[in-house]
């Protein structure tokens, strides 16, 4: 359990940039969907 969490956090740290880009993309999609309403 702890080893898995440690490995996951390592992957997240390594892919921080792509995760930030993905989060930005998701937020942009939500805004595009909600703003016209």
N, C-alpha and C positions, 0 to 999 in steps of 0.2 A: 504493500500500500504506500509506504513512505518512499520506496524506491521509484514507484510509478509517478508519484507526485513530483519527486525531484527531477525525473527524466522529463516530465511534462513541462515543468518550469524552465528547464534548460532549453527545450524546444521553443517555448514561448519567447525566451530571452533572445534566442538566435533569430527568430522570425518576427521580432518586434516590429520591424519596419513594415512587412507585408500585412501584419495584423492591424497596424494603424491605418494602412491604406484601405484594408477591407472594412474597418469600422467607419472610416470616412465615406466609403462607397455606400454602405448600408444607411448611414444618416442622410446622405444626399438623396437616396431613393425614397426614404420616408418623407423627407421634406417635399420632394417633387410630387408625391402622392397626396400629401395633406394640404399643401398650399392652395391648390385650385378650389378646395372645399371651403 
